[in-house]
């Protein structure tokens, strides 16, 4: 008898988990707008660019936002997933490699997750650029926000309870956006909203 006939691979046990996350500290966004990307490309191509662009705070403020295809405020789905993966560690009982293989976002093709929020305020911050220069940045700050998120998980590698705990750990120690805990800041923290149901399918 061929030994291969005795080999059995169990089908993947998939589950969809829908939940709500909510902010526990304000979030600062800094999207790379088309102008910034174009200037970086021109520098890489050796083309001369203007040393100083005219400052338009309102335009810079708006360009720094993340938006869905229909213009709603959003967070990048991959930023959230990366935060959750960063929270995993063998010392807390689950390794990053497991989470990478077992966790997937269910969202629009542009990977933007719409948020519920009040209109953001414009921040004006002094930031360090390079080794010795400084500049002003105009960015949106969302005082409070929440988002409904759907994940698909491989339940053999990642339990629903583990996912919820990882999200809370990510919200405390990693965060999303500028000046988040992962980057020595206090912004962009979040947690699972315990007042909203967690739906598992």
VEXRO-65254 format. One record per residue (C-alpha): residue in three letters; x, y negated, z. Coordinates in steps of 0.25 Angstrom, whole numbers, padded with zeros to 4 digits. Layout:
residues N
node residu = ALA | px = X | py = Y | pz = Z .
...
end
This chain:
residues 201
node residu = UNK | px = 0000 | py = 0000 | pz = 0000 .
node residu = UNK | px = 0005 | py = -0014 | pz = -0003 .
node residu = UNK | px = 0008 | py = -0021 | pz = 0010 .
node residu = UNK | px = 0003 | py = -0034 | pz = 0003 .
node residu = UNK | px = -0011 | py = -0028 | pz = 0005 .
node residu = UNK | px = -0010 | py = -0029 | pz = 0020 .
node residu = UNK | px = -0007 | py = -0044 | pz = 0020 .
node residu = UNK | px = -0018 | py = -0053 | pz = 0023 .
node residu = UNK | px = -0018 | py = -0068 | pz = 0024 .
node residu = UNK | px = -0029 | py = -0074 | pz = 0031 .
node residu = UNK | px = -0036 | py = -0086 | pz = 0025 .
node residu = UNK | px = -0034 | py = -0100 | pz = 0030 .
node residu = UNK | px = -0043 | py = -0104 | pz = 0040 .
node residu = UNK | px = -0047 | py = -0118 | pz = 0037 .
node residu = UNK | px = -0055 | py = -0128 | pz = 0045 .
node residu = UNK | px = -0059 | py = -0142 | pz = 0042 .
node residu = UNK | px = -0058 | py = -0151 | pz = 0054 .
node residu = UNK | px = -0065 | py = -0165 | pz = 0054 .
node residu = UNK | px = -0063 | py = -0175 | pz = 0065 .
node residu = UNK | px = -0061 | py = -0189 | pz = 0069 .
node residu = UNK | px = -0049 | py = -0196 | pz = 0073 .
node residu = UNK | px = -0049 | py = -0210 | pz = 0080 .
node residu = UNK | px = -0039 | py = -0220 | pz = 0083 .
node residu = UNK | px = -0032 | py = -0222 | pz = 0097 .
node residu = UNK | px = -0024 | py = -0234 | pz = 0092 .
node residu = UNK | px = -0024 | py = -0244 | pz = 0081 .
node residu = UNK | px = -0019 | py = -0239 | pz = 0067 .
node residu = UNK | px = -0010 | py = -0247 | pz = 0058 .
node residu = UNK | px = -0009 | py = -0244 | pz = 0043 .
node residu = UNK | px = 0001 | py = -0247 | pz = 0033 .
node residu = UNK | px = -0002 | py = -0241 | pz = 0020 .
node residu = UNK | px = 0008 | py = -0242 | pz = 0009 .
node residu = UNK | px = 0002 | py = -0251 | pz = -0002 .
node residu = UNK | px = 0004 | py = -0251 | pz = -0017 .
node residu = UNK | px = 0013 | py = -0263 | pz = -0016 .
node residu = UNK | px = 0022 | py = -0258 | pz = -0006 .
node residu = UNK | px = 0023 | py = -0244 | pz = -0013 .
node residu = UNK | px = 0026 | py = -0252 | pz = -0026 .
node residu = UNK | px = 0037 | py = -0260 | pz = -0020 .
node residu = UNK | px = 0044 | py = -0248 | pz = -0014 .
node residu = UNK | px = 0043 | py = -0241 | pz = -0028 .
node residu = UNK | px = 0049 | py = -0254 | pz = -0034 .
node residu = UNK | px = 0061 | py = -0254 | pz = -0024 .
node residu = UNK | px = 0064 | py = -0239 | pz = -0027 .
node residu = UNK | px = 0064 | py = -0242 | pz = -0042 .
node residu = UNK | px = 0074 | py = -0253 | pz = -0040 .
node residu = UNK | px = 0064 | py = -0264 | pz = -0044 .
node residu = UNK | px = 0065 | py = -0277 | pz = -0038 .
node residu = UNK | px = 0054 | py = -0281 | pz = -0029 .
node residu = UNK | px = 0050 | py = -0294 | pz = -0022 .
node residu = UNK | px = 0057 | py = -0295 | pz = -0008 .
node residu = UNK | px = 0045 | py = -0301 | pz = -0002 .
node residu = UNK | px = 0031 | py = -0299 | pz = -0006 .
node residu = UNK | px = 0021 | py = -0310 | pz = -0002 .
node residu = UNK | px = 0014 | py = -0306 | pz = 0011 .
node residu = UNK | px = -0001 | py = -0304 | pz = 0010 .
node residu = UNK | px = -0005 | py = -0299 | pz = 0024 .
node residu = UNK | px = -0020 | py = -0295 | pz = 0020 .
node residu = UNK | px = -0015 | py = -0287 | pz = 0008 .
node residu = UNK | px = -0004 | py = -0280 | pz = 0016 .
node residu = UNK | px = -0015 | py = -0277 | pz = 0027 .
node residu = UNK | px = -0024 | py = -0271 | pz = 0017 .
node residu = UNK | px = -0014 | py = -0263 | pz = 0009 .
node residu = UNK | px = -0009 | py = -0256 | pz = 0022 .
node residu = UNK | px = -0023 | py = -0250 | pz = 0024 .
node residu = UNK | px = -0026 | py = -0235 | pz = 0021 .
node residu = UNK | px = -0039 | py = -0234 | pz = 0013 .
node residu = UNK | px = -0047 | py = -0223 | pz = 0007 .
node residu = UNK | px = -0051 | py = -0223 | pz = -0008 .
node residu = UNK | px = -0064 | py = -0230 | pz = -0005 .
node residu = UNK | px = -0057 | py = -0241 | pz = 0004 .
node residu = UNK | px = -0059 | py = -0236 | pz = 0018 .
node residu = UNK | px = -0048 | py = -0237 | pz = 0029 .
node residu = UNK | px = -0041 | py = -0224 | pz = 0030 .
node residu = UNK | px = -0029 | py = -0217 | pz = 0036 .
node residu = UNK | px = -0020 | py = -0208 | pz = 0028 .
node residu = UNK | px = -0024 | py = -0194 | pz = 0030 .
node residu = UNK | px = -0009 | py = -0189 | pz = 0029 .
node residu = UNK | px = -0005 | py = -0199 | pz = 0040 .
node residu = UNK | px = -0015 | py = -0192 | pz = 0049 .
node residu = UNK | px = -0011 | py = -0178 | pz = 0045 .
node residu = UNK | px = 0004 | py = -0182 | pz = 0047 .
node residu = UNK | px = 0001 | py = -0187 | pz = 0061 .
node residu = UNK | px = -0006 | py = -0174 | pz = 0064 .
node residu = UNK | px = 0006 | py = -0166 | pz = 0059 .
node residu = UNK | px = 0016 | py = -0174 | pz = 0067 .
node residu = UNK | px = 0008 | py = -0171 | pz = 0080 .
node residu = UNK | px = 0010 | py = -0156 | pz = 0078 .
node residu = UNK | px = 0023 | py = -0150 | pz = 0084 .
node residu = UNK | px = 0026 | py = -0136 | pz = 0089 .
node residu = UNK | px = 0028 | py = -0142 | pz = 0103 .
node residu = UNK | px = 0013 | py = -0145 | pz = 0103 .
node residu = UNK | px = 0009 | py = -0131 | pz = 0098 .
node residu = UNK | px = 0008 | py = -0134 | pz = 0083 .
node residu = UNK | px = 0018 | py = -0136 | pz = 0072 .
node residu = UNK | px = 0018 | py = -0146 | pz = 0062 .
node residu = UNK | px = 0019 | py = -0136 | pz = 0051 .
node residu = UNK | px = 0006 | py = -0129 | pz = 0055 .
node residu = UNK | px = -0001 | py = -0142 | pz = 0055 .
node residu = UNK | px = 0004 | py = -0146 | pz = 0041 .
node residu = UNK | px = 0000 | py = -0132 | pz = 0035 .
node residu = UNK | px = -0014 | py = -0133 | pz = 0043 .
node residu = UNK | px = -0019 | py = -0147 | pz = 0042 .
node residu = UNK | px = -0025 | py = -0154 | pz = 0030 .
node residu = UNK | px = -0033 | py = -0167 | pz = 0028 .
node residu = UNK | px = -0047 | py = -0167 | pz = 0021 .
node residu = UNK | px = -0048 | py = -0180 | pz = 0016 .
node residu = UNK | px = -0049 | py = -0189 | pz = 0003 .
node residu = UNK | px = -0038 | py = -0186 | pz = -0008 .
node residu = UNK | px = -0031 | py = -0199 | pz = -0004 .
node residu = UNK | px = -0029 | py = -0193 | pz = 0010 .
node residu = UNK | px = -0035 | py = -0206 | pz = 0017 .
node residu = UNK | px = -0044 | py = -0204 | pz = 0029 .
node residu = UNK | px = -0055 | py = -0215 | pz = 0031 .
node residu = UNK | px = -0055 | py = -0221 | pz = 0045 .
node residu = UNK | px = -0066 | py = -0228 | pz = 0052 .
node residu = UNK | px = -0061 | py = -0241 | pz = 0058 .
node residu = UNK | px = -0063 | py = -0256 | pz = 0060 .
node residu = UNK | px = -0056 | py = -0265 | pz = 0050 .
node residu = UNK | px = -0041 | py = -0266 | pz = 0053 .
node residu = UNK | px = -0034 | py = -0278 | pz = 0057 .
node residu = UNK | px = -0022 | py = -0283 | pz = 0051 .
node residu = UNK | px = -0009 | py = -0282 | pz = 0058 .
node residu = UNK | px = 0004 | py = -0290 | pz = 0056 .
node residu = UNK | px = 0016 | py = -0283 | pz = 0061 .
node residu = UNK | px = 0031 | py = -0286 | pz = 0060 .
node residu = UNK | px = 0038 | py = -0274 | pz = 0055 .
node residu = UNK | px = 0052 | py = -0270 | pz = 0053 .
node residu = UNK | px = 0056 | py = -0268 | pz = 0038 .
node residu = UNK | px = 0069 | py = -0261 | pz = 0036 .
node residu = UNK | px = 0081 | py = -0263 | pz = 0046 .
node residu = UNK | px = 0080 | py = -0278 | pz = 0048 .
node residu = UNK | px = 0068 | py = -0285 | pz = 0042 .
node residu = UNK | px = 0054 | py = -0286 | pz = 0047 .
node residu = UNK | px = 0041 | py = -0289 | pz = 0040 .
node residu = UNK | px = 0026 | py = -0291 | pz = 0043 .
node residu = UNK | px = 0016 | py = -0280 | pz = 0040 .
node residu = UNK | px = 0001 | py = -0282 | pz = 0039 .
node residu = UNK | px = -0006 | py = -0269 | pz = 0042 .
node residu = UNK | px = -0020 | py = -0264 | pz = 0046 .
node residu = UNK | px = -0023 | py = -0260 | pz = 0060 .
node residu = UNK | px = -0035 | py = -0251 | pz = 0063 .
node residu = UNK | px = -0039 | py = -0253 | pz = 0078 .
node residu = UNK | px = -0048 | py = -0241 | pz = 0078 .
node residu = UNK | px = -0051 | py = -0230 | pz = 0068 .
node residu = UNK | px = -0056 | py = -0216 | pz = 0066 .
node residu = UNK | px = -0056 | py = -0206 | pz = 0055 .
node residu = UNK | px = -0063 | py = -0193 | pz = 0052 .
node residu = UNK | px = -0053 | py = -0183 | pz = 0047 .
node residu = UNK | px = -0055 | py = -0169 | pz = 0041 .
node residu = UNK | px = -0044 | py = -0159 | pz = 0042 .
node residu = UNK | px = -0043 | py = -0145 | pz = 0036 .
node residu = UNK | px = -0034 | py = -0135 | pz = 0045 .
node residu = UNK | px = -0029 | py = -0121 | pz = 0044 .
node residu = UNK | px = -0035 | py = -0116 | pz = 0057 .
node residu = UNK | px = -0025 | py = -0105 | pz = 0058 .
node residu = UNK | px = -0014 | py = -0115 | pz = 0060 .
node residu = UNK | px = -0021 | py = -0127 | pz = 0066 .
node residu = UNK | px = -0033 | py = -0126 | pz = 0075 .
node residu = UNK | px = -0043 | py = -0138 | pz = 0076 .
node residu = UNK | px = -0039 | py = -0140 | pz = 0090 .
node residu = UNK | px = -0025 | py = -0142 | pz = 0086 .
node residu = UNK | px = -0028 | py = -0152 | pz = 0075 .
node residu = UNK | px = -0036 | py = -0160 | pz = 0085 .
node residu = UNK | px = -0025 | py = -0160 | pz = 0095 .
node residu = UNK | px = -0015 | py = -0163 | pz = 0084 .
node residu = UNK | px = -0023 | py = -0175 | pz = 0079 .
node residu = UNK | px = -0023 | py = -0181 | pz = 0093 .
node residu = UNK | px = -0008 | py = -0179 | pz = 0095 .
node residu = UNK | px = -0006 | py = -0185 | pz = 0081 .
node residu = UNK | px = -0014 | py = -0197 | pz = 0086 .
node residu = UNK | px = -0006 | py = -0199 | pz = 0098 .
node residu = UNK | px = 0008 | py = -0197 | pz = 0094 .
node residu = UNK | px = 0008 | py = -0199 | pz = 0079 .
node residu = UNK | px = -0003 | py = -0208 | pz = 0074 .
node residu = UNK | px = -0005 | py = -0214 | pz = 0060 .
node residu = UNK | px = -0002 | py = -0228 | pz = 0054 .
node residu = UNK | px = 0009 | py = -0238 | pz = 0057 .
node residu = UNK | px = 0015 | py = -0239 | pz = 0071 .
node residu = UNK | px = 0009 | py = -0225 | pz = 0075 .
node residu = UNK | px = 0015 | py = -0217 | pz = 0087 .
node residu = UNK | px = 0023 | py = -0209 | pz = 0077 .
node residu = UNK | px = 0030 | py = -0222 | pz = 0074 .
node residu = UNK | px = 0032 | py = -0227 | pz = 0088 .
node residu = UNK | px = 0019 | py = -0235 | pz = 0088 .
node residu = UNK | px = 0005 | py = -0234 | pz = 0094 .
node residu = UNK | px = -0004 | py = -0236 | pz = 0082 .
node residu = UNK | px = -0012 | py = -0226 | pz = 0074 .
node residu = UNK | px = -0016 | py = -0216 | pz = 0085 .
node residu = UNK | px = -0028 | py = -0207 | pz = 0085 .
node residu = UNK | px = -0035 | py = -0195 | pz = 0090 .
node residu = UNK | px = -0047 | py = -0186 | pz = 0087 .
node residu = UNK | px = -0060 | py = -0193 | pz = 0090 .
node residu = UNK | px = -0066 | py = -0184 | pz = 0101 .
node residu = UNK | px = -0079 | py = -0191 | pz = 0100 .
node residu = UNK | px = -0081 | py = -0186 | pz = 0085 .
node residu = UNK | px = -0083 | py = -0171 | pz = 0082 .
node residu = UNK | px = -0072 | py = -0162 | pz = 0076 .
node residu = UNK | px = -0078 | py = -0154 | pz = 0065 .
node residu = UNK | px = -0072 | py = -0141 | pz = 0061 .
node residu = UNK | px = -0076 | py = -0133 | pz = 0048 .
end
